[in-house]
Amino acid sequence: MVRILEHANHYRKDIVFDSYKRTCQNDYWDYDSMTRKEMFERMVETYEPEYLQSICTTWELKALRRLLRNQDLEDDRYRFERQALSAKFLYFDQQLPEELKKNVKLAVKDIDLDKKALDDEPTLVILGIIRAFGVIEPSLIQAVCSACSYNYKKIIESELFNFWAYLKDDYELIDNSQADEYVYWDYKNYLFSIRNSRIQHERFEPKFLDQDSYVSIFYHGYDATNPDIKKFFNAAKKELPDITKFKDELFDNLLRGMLHERKIGLIPFLYSFSESLKKCYEKAVTQICLPNYYGLSLDGYKKAKDQVDFNEKLRSLNQAQTNACIDQKDTRLFYKLYFSVLDFVNQIEQIIPNKKIDPNTYIEPDDLVNVIEVFWKDKDRFIDEYMDKNPSNFTFRNLNIINEFRYGMRKNFLLVLYEKNYTVLNDEGINYMVKSLNDNLDKYIPADKTPLLMQTAIMPFNGRIINDGFLSTSNVRLAQDLISKAFEDYSYGQKIYSLLPKNLN
């Protein structure tokens, strides 16, 4: 039987104060005026049954049941539970302190652990992300919550969240500015090392794992759902005398930036790994997410860097456009013909009732796009009817230009890059060499934004391919395999300069 209050003065005050702050979240913390015993007394008072249920995970509550049966948590299977309950002083000298037993019994009695696990999952996912990143801006957490339909406010106000993470309002970024950042509590002593490591590495777009992976990272510090990582630690447990000590030392080295790209082989040497364990280690350690690489693994960081380098190579192929548009005279003719067709469509379909569509009348762009979409969905019917009626009394030459619109298309294209005389739009492996209206397109969409998705209509016009001037771009981050394919298509694929059938060229 052990009583925690009798040992209050055996601990350093700063360590007790940290646990006190994490546990008694609503207190006014005063380091100087409180004794260690007073801090312990406040923790004991705070540990009401409901509060224990809210601040502990289901893993910890199961471990508390184990402690009530006088069973310890010294096996590596209980590494998380041992560390978490020790930080709360619910596990002391391999026992549950006597002062806390009554409330612990009430806390674990009749609790529906399955329901709690389900309720806690969003919080554990977010905590797993914060642990993987070590330090992360609130806006990124908000974005994840929005994408996953999590209640951000509920998460950050929960006792469970605030025991494991805190908002540091003066975190020094690598550019020496300060910002509000969420910090994983157990990594607060590594902040200097994390920042120094980040200074030496670029920051890339985060590539998030699935939700189960981040729950695993929260509990273990690594993704135990990853088969390579799981295989390594299982093998290490069989070969090393103290797997818990090894894990602690490994992660200490990783977080301090001691095991970067050039020193990965140091661990197998220091611990005298067998050849088979060394191979497992080399495969696993490069897949562990680390704060030093902004939540990426070594492999993830290398892939991200290779992707950025590849994308820069693709962007370097861009040329400043000098003649990638049709002149103003042709542009005026195009709008005259195109708007006449759109007005014809609108009169039939009444998309914008009682409205004349012509180049000299302002129409809300969204309304006009609605007419354009109706036209392109049934272009052959509308063009045939237009050709029969010729409502604007156009010449045979102009009617022929309108008739050729039927060989155009409106869809999402990949804007690959710019050439001096053309904008390259890719679809299904084909490069369409397109002219813009009035101005070169790179004047409005900078080359450093390519490649990107763009919705527009392209069509034949006087022997060239033009876009219709109604463009919408997407900020969706393109998958790397799509960018790689676009580069391959541009380098080796077909380039189309006319949309007309061969017999009409």
N, C-alpha and C positions, 0 to 999 in steps of 0.2 A: 504494500500500500504506500502510495507516494502522494504528498500534498505539495502542490506547486507553490503556494505562498511561503512555505518554509525555505524554498530555494531561490526566492526572488533576487537576493543580492549576489547570487552566484553567476549571474549573467551581466555582460556589458550593458550599460544603460541604453546605448544607441540601438542595440539589437532588440531589447525589450520595447523601446519606443517605436521602432518600425512595426513590430507585431501589433502593438497597441493602436497605432494609426490605421493599420489595415483592418483591424477587427472592430474597433469602436469608431465607426465611420462618422457618426453624428456628434462626437465629442469635440470640444474645443481643446486642441492639442497644445500643451505648454510643456516643452521639454525641461525647462529650467525649474519650474515650480513643483513638478511632480517627482516623487521617488519611484524607484522600480517597483516597490511593493504596491504603491497606489495604482500604478499602471496595471499590474496583475489583478488587483482587486476589481478594477473597472472592467477588465476582460471577463472575469468570472461572473460579474453582475450582468454583463451584456449577453452572455451565452444562455439566453432563454431558449426553450425548445424550438419555437418558431424561427428564431434568429439562426439557430444552428442549422435548421433545414434550409434556410435561404442562402447562407454563406458557404455551405458545404456542397460538393458534388455528390452524385449517387455513389461514386466509387468511395468517397470518404465516409459516407453514412454506412455503407456496408462494412468498411474497415472498423468503424466505431462499434458496430455489432460484434465484430471479431474481438475487439479489446474488452468488451463487456463479458466475453467468455474467457477472459484472461489469456488470450492468444496474442502473440506479438506480430509486428509487421516487418521483421528483419529480412525476410526473403526478398529477392530482387523483383518478384512479381508485384510487391507492394511498394515499389520505389516512389511512385507518385504520391500514394496515400501517406507514406511515412514522411515525405518532405512537406506535403501540404498540411497535415495535422500537426507536425512539429512546428511549423511556422505559426500555427494558431495556438500552440502550447496545449493542444488536445492530446498530444502524444509526447510524453515526457518520461525519460528513463525507461523506455520500452513499455510504458503503462499509460492508462488513462488516469489523470489526476483525480484524487478522491473528491475534491470540491465540485467536480463537474459531472460526476457519474449520474446523479439524480436527473438532471436536465437532459443529459445525453440519452438516458433510457427512455425518457418521454419523447425525445426527438425522433428516435429510430423506431418507436413502437407504432405499428399500424400505418406507417407512411407508405403511400403507393409510389414505389421507386420507378416503375415504368412510366407513370404519368409525369413524375418529376424529370426523368431523363428526357422525355419529349418536350417538356416546357423549357428545360435548360439548353436544349440543343442550339438554338440561335446564338445564345450567349457564348457557348463553348466554341462555336465556329468562329465568332469574332475574336475571342481570346486566343484561339489557335493562330489566326492571322496576325494578331498583335505579337504573339510569341515568335512567329516566323520572321516578322519584320524587326522585332525588338523595339523599334521606334517608328511610329507611323502617324501621318497627319489625319486629323478627324474627318476631313472631306473624303478621304479614300474609304474610311469605315462607313461613312454615310452613303457613299455610292454602292458599296457592297450590300448594305442593309436594304437600299432601294431595289437593287437588282434581285435580291432574294426574298423581297417582301417581309423583311424583319422590321420590328418596331425599335428603331434606333434609340429613342428616348427611354423606352422601357429597359433596354439592355444596359445603357450607360448609367442608369440610376439604380440598378440592382446591386445588392450586397455582394453577390458572387462576382460580378464584373469588377467592382471597386476593390475587392480583396486582391485581384490578380493584375489589375492595370490602374494607372493613374494618369491624369492630364498634367503634363509639365509645361508651364506657360513660358518658360525661358530657355527652351532647348536650343542650343547653338547649332545651326545648320553648317554645312561645309563651306558656305560662302560667308560665314561669320555673322549672319543675321540670326535673329531669334524668332521662334515661332511656337505656337501651341502644338504639342505632339503627345500622342498616347504612348506611354512607356510600359513595357512589361515589368512588373515589380521586381521579379527575381533577376532581372538584367540591369538594374539601375547602377550596379557597380561596374558594369561593362560599357557604359555609355561613351567613355573616352576612347576605348579601344574600337568600338563600333564606328564612331565618327572618324577616327584616324584611318580605318580601313576603307570607309566610304570615300574619303578624299582621294584614294588611289584608284577608285573604280567609278566608271560611268554609271548613271542611273538610266535604266531602260524601262519601258512599259511593263508593269507587273503582269505576270502570267499566273493566274490563280489556279490552285488545285481544286478538287471537289470538296464538298462539305465534310465528308467522312475523313478525308485526309487532314483537314484542319482540326477536327475534334481530336484525332490521334496525335497531332503535333502538340496540342494543348496538354494532353496527358503525358506524353513521352518526351517531347522535345524534338521528335522526329516522326516521320510518317510511317507508322508500323503497318499501314495497308499496302505500302510499296513492297513487292515481293523480294527485291534485291536487298533492301534495308533490313527487312524482317529476317531474311536468310542469314545475313551477316551477324546480327546480334544473337540469333539462336546458335550459330556456330561458335561465336566468341564465348558464349556462356558455357559451352562444353569444354573449351580449351583454356580459358583464363581462370585463375584461382578466385578472383573477386570481380565479378561482372559489374556490380554496382559501382565500385571504386573506379573501374575502367571507364564506365559511361560518364561519371562525374569529371574525370580528368580529360576525356576526349572532348566533351562539350566546353569545358573551361578553355582548352586550347583553341577550339574552333571559334568561340566567342571573342577571345582575345586576339584573333587574327594570326595566331601562331602557325596555323595549318592552311596556308593559302596555296595557290596553284603550284608553286615550286617546292613546297615542303610536305606534300601529301604523303610521301613515302616514309616520313619520319616515324609515324606511329607503329607500323609493322616492325621497324627496326628496334624501337625502344621496348616493345612488348614481345619481341621474338616470336612473331606470328609464324605458323606453319605456312607452307606455300599455298595450300588451298584456302586458308583463312585470309592470307594476304590478297588473293584474287577476289574473294568476296568483299573484302574491305575496299579495295580500289573501285569496285563497281558500285558499292553502296554509298561511300562517304561523299562522292561527287553529286549525289542526288538528295542530300540533306539540305533543306532550306535554311538559310543563315541571314541574320540581321546585317552582317557585313556586306552582303550583296543585295540589299533592299528586298529581302524575302525570297530571293532566288537561290537555287542551289548552284554549285560550281558548274555543273553541266548546263543548267538553265542560263546562267550568266554568259557562258561561252557561246551558247546557241544564240542568245539575244545579241551579243556583240557581233557574231558572224552575220546575223540577219541585218543588223544596222549597216555593217560594212557592205553587204550585198546590195541593200537598198540604195546606199550612197553611190555604188557603182552604176546602178540602173539610172539614178537621177543625173549622174554625170554625162549620160548620153543625151540629155536635153540640149537643144540648140535654141538660141534666141530667135524667135520667129520674126521674119522680115516680110514674108509674102504668103501668110497662111490664112488669108481672108479674101473674099471677093470685094470688088470695089463698090463705092456708094451707089453708082448707077444700077448695077446688078442687084444690090441689096434692096433698092427701092422697088425694082421690078418684082423681086421675089415676094416682098411683103404685099405688094398690090395683088399678086396672083393668089398667094397663100391665104390672105385675109378674106379674099373674095370666096374662096372655097369654104373657109371656116364660117363665114356669114351665111352661106348657103346651108351648111350643116345645122347651124343654130336656128334658121328659119324653119327647118323641117322638124327638128327635135325640141325646140323651145327650151334650150338649156339656160339661156339668159333671155327671158321674155322681153319683148318690146325693145330690143337693143340691136343697133346696127354695128356690125364689126367691120371696121376699116382702119388703116394705119394712122389716120388722123384723129381718131376718137379714143379717148382714154377709157380703158376697161380694167377692172381689178384683175391683176395677174392670175389669181387663183381661179376666178371665173373663166378667164380665157383658157387656162390649162384644162379646165373641165371640158370645154368644147374641143380642144385639141385631142384629148384622150378619146372622146367619142368618135371623132373623125378617124383616128388611127386604128381603132378596133374594127371598123367596117369600111375601110378606105376604098376598096374596090367598088362597093355599091354606091357610095357617095360620089366618087369620081365619075362612074358611068352615068349617073343621073345628071351630074353637073355638065358633062360633055354633051348630053342630049339637049339640055335646056339652054346652056350658055347664057346664064342670067346677066352677065356683065358685058355681053357682046364682044368678047375678046377675039383677036385675030386667030387664024389657024395656027400660027407659030406659038402664040401664048397658050392656046388650048393644048397644044402638043406638050409644052412644058408641064402643064398641070397633069396631063395624062401620065407623064413619067413619074409623078409623085407616088403612084401605086407601087413602085419598086423600092420605096423607102420603108423605114421601120422606126417605131418608137419603143425604146426599151432601156434597160440599164446596161451601160457599157463600162468598161474599165479604161479610164484615161491613162494610157501607159506613159507617154512622154510627148515632147514637142520636137518636131523637125522645123527647119527654117520655113518650109513651104506648106507644112501640114501638121494637123493635130492627129495623133495616132489613137484611135478608139478600138479596143479589142472586144470581140465577142465570140465565144466558142472557138478560140484558136485563130480567128481571122482578124487581120489588122485592116481597119478601114481608114483610109487616108483622107481626112476631112478638112474642108475649108470652113472658116467661121464667117460671120456677117460683119461688115464694116471694119472691125478691129481684130488683131491677132488675139487668140484666147489667152495666151500667157500674160497679157496685160491685166487680166482679171483673176485668173487662177495661177498663182506663182508656180514655177517649176519645182520648188522644194516641197510642194504639196502632193506631187505625183509619186507613185500611182494612186488613183482614187476612183471610187465609183461615181458615175454620173448618169443621170437619166436625161435623155433628150431624144429628138427625132432626127434621123439623117435621111437624106433623099437626093436623087439626081437633080442637078440644075445646070443647064448649059454645059454639059459634058463633064461636070465635076461632082463630087459628093460634098454637100454642105450640111451643117446642122441648122435647125429652124430658129435658133436664137433663144429658145426656152429651155434653160438648163437648170437642173437641181443636182447638187452634190451631196454626198453623204460623209459624215464624220466617222462612220463605222470603221474600226481598225481591221485592215485586211489580213486574212490568214497568210502566213508566209509562203505556203505552197501555192497560193493564188498569185502572189507577187513573182515567185520563181517561174511559174508557168508563163506569166505575161512576158517576162524577160526572154524565155525560151521561144515563145511565139513570135516576139518581135525580131529576134535574131534569126530564126529559121523558118518562120511561118509565112503564109501567103499575105501579100499586101494588095489590097483592092483599091483601085482609083476610080472605078465606075460601078454603079449599081445596076446599070442597064444590062439586059441580055445581050449576048454577043452580036446578034443580028440587028440590034438597035444602036450599037456603038458606031 
